């Protein structure tokens, strides 16, 4: 929209779609905007409309924006955008050299886009790390407790398992019998935890203007992973009990 050295474009601007809606313009191209700046009214001509794009954090709704050329009378702009691919250090060194050719008084100041965007979500990154560590520790402690519970239940039912095996139950049948009881407990825990998890996640996502929608598939996947972790935790004790000699259990009287 703006020529490379458009000195004549100092009083022309672009609007994004949100600005067009806020101003109530139906055919914005060619419209005149009157902008108050330091007590002076400046007339600016709209020469185009750009699509809405995020220039703030995703916590914020896309705001109306007016884009002017570098030599606009409202605010002088001395920032340049560089698209770099390859060696970043070499690109910065070259940009610094160009800057020093034209400005001998102020040092170059640069910002890397990826790093600037990451600053918007520092709180989320810290919270994610904390919750990740807490979640991992919780899963580890839960697995230790589940393993101890499995050991206790299997020892308690040793004679029952021995009798079942003598009467013809296979090792697979015994494994399914032992695993099903723990699967039911995981299922009950899943039903209790899902509404709480949905509420917490929904409250967190409400802090973002642009967010994903929660659906049943997310919770079913989490439940399946929890069930898999539980089965892996108790499988060692269950398989060992299912393959043990039933006579050894029946002798313990």
N, C-alpha and C positions, 0 to 999 in steps of 0.2 A: 504493500500500500504506500509506503513512504519511499521516495527515491533515496539513493545512497547519500547524496549530499543535497538534500532538498531544503535549501534555505527558504524557498517560498512556502514550505509546508509548516512554518512555525505556528500557524493558527488553525491547523487541521488536526482532527483527533479521530480515534477509533473507539467504538463502544463494544462491550461484550453483550451477550444476549440478556443477562440480568439487568444491565443498565438500561437497555431498550425497554424492558418490561416496567422498570421502576419509573422511567420518564414517560411511559404511556405513548411511545412513538409507534406508529403503524408503518411508516415509510421513512426510516431514520436517515438514509443517505441524502445529504444535501441540507439537512436541518441545521439551524444555527443554535448553539448553546451559549448562554450567558453565564460566565463563571466569575464569582466574586473572589478576588485575591488581593489581600492587603488593602482593602477599601476601594479597589479599582475593579470595574466590570470589564471583563475581556470576552469578546465574541470569538467563539471557536466553531468551525464548520465540521460536521460529521462527514467523513468520506468513506466509511465502511463499518461493518459489524463483524466481529470475530466470535467464534463459538466460546461458550463458557469453559474455563479451564481452572484447575485448582492452583492458586498461587499462595494459599495459606495451608494450615493443617487441615486434615480431614475431619477434625473436630468442628470446624467452622463451615457454614454454608457458603457457597460461592457468592461473593459480594459483587455489587456493580463496580465496574472499573472503567475509567477513561484513560486511554493510552495516547500520549502525545509523542511527537518527534523529539529528537535530542535538543533542538534549539527552541523549544516552546517558551513563551514568556512567563509562565507560571513557576516553573522549577527547572533550573538547568541540570542537565544529566551528564555526568562524566564517567559512567560505568559502561563497560563493553562486555559482551558475552562471547565466550570462545567455546566452540565445540571441539574437544580434544579426543583423539584416539591414538593410543600408543604411549610413548614415554611422557609421563606427566611432568617430571622434573625438567626435561628439555623444553616442553611447552611453556612452563612457568619462567624459565630462564630467558626464552625468546621474548615473552610478553614483557618481562622486566626491562629488557634491553630497549624495546620500542618505547616503553613508558619513559625511561630515562632520557631518551632523545628529545622528548617534547616537554617534560616536566623535571626541572632541576631542583625543585624545592621540597616536594612532598614525596615520601616513599610510596611505593605501590602497595595497594591493599587488595587482596583477592580472597574470594570465597569459592569453595568447591560445592557444586550443587548437591551432590549426594550427601555431603556432610551437613549442609544447611537443612536439608529435608530430614535428616536423622535427628536433628535438634528438636524438631516438632514432637518427637515420640520418645524422648528420653525417659519420661515417667513410665510409659508403657513398657519400655525395655527393662527398666529396673524392676517393675512389678512382675514382669514375665520371668525374670531371673529368680526373684524371691519365691514366686509361686511354683516355679519349676523345681527348685531345690526342696521346698517344703513338700511338694507333691511326691517327689522321688523318695524322700525320707519317710513319708507316710506310707507309701507303697511297700517299702522295705520292712518297716515295723509291722505292717499288716500281714505281710507274707510270713514273717517270723511267728506271729501269733497264730496264723492259719496252719502253719506247719506243726506247731505244738498241739493245736486242737486236733489236727488229723492224727497225730501220733497217739494222743490220749484216746480218741474214739476207736481207733483200730485196735489198740491194746485192750480196750474194754470189750470189744466185740470179737476178740480172737477166737473164743470157743464157738460162737455163732458162725463165724466164717469157716472154721474147721468142720463143723457139722454140715454146712451147706456144700462144702467141697466133697466130703465123704458121700453125700447123697447125690452127687453128680454134677454140681455146679462147676462150670469152667472158670478158668482164670479171668477170661474176658467178662463173664457175668459178674464175678465178684468185684472186678475193677469198676464196672458200671454202677454196681450197687453202692460202693463207697463214694464214687465221684458224684452220684446224683444227689446225695444228701448235701454236699457242699455247694453243688450247683443251685439247689433251691435256696440256700442261704444267700448266695450271691444275687440271685434273682430278687429276693425280698429287699436286700440292701439297695439294689438298683432302682426298684420301685419307690423306695423312700427317698433316695438321694436325687432322683431326676427332677422333681419339682423344685427342690432347693437350688440345684445347679442351673435350672432354667431361669429362675428368678435372679440369681447372682449375675449370670451372663447377660441377661436382658438389661439389667441396671447398668452394667459396664458398657454395653454397646450403645446405650442411650446417650453416652457422652460423645458419640461420633455422629456427625450429620450424615455421613455416607458409611454404611455398614452392611454386613451380610445379614441375611434373615436366618433365624434359628428354625431348624426343621427336625423331624423325628429321626432322620437318618444319622445326624450327628450323635444323638444320645444312644441310638442302637449300636453304632460303631463303638462308642465308649463302653457300653455294656458288654459287647462281645470281647473287647480287649480285657476288661476286668475278669470276665469268665475264663478267658484263656490263661491269664496270669494265675488265677486261683487253681485251675486244673494242673498247670505246670508245677505249682507249689506242692500240691498234695499227691501228684502222680507217683513220686518216688515211693512214698509210704504205701500208697494203694497198690502199686504193682508188686512191691515186695511182699505185702500181706497176701495178695491174690496168688502169688507163686510159692508161698511158704508151704512146708509140710503140715497137713492138717493134724497128724498124729502128735506133733510137738505141742500144738495148742490144746488138744484134748487131754494130754497128760498133765497139764498144769491145773491141778485140782486141789 
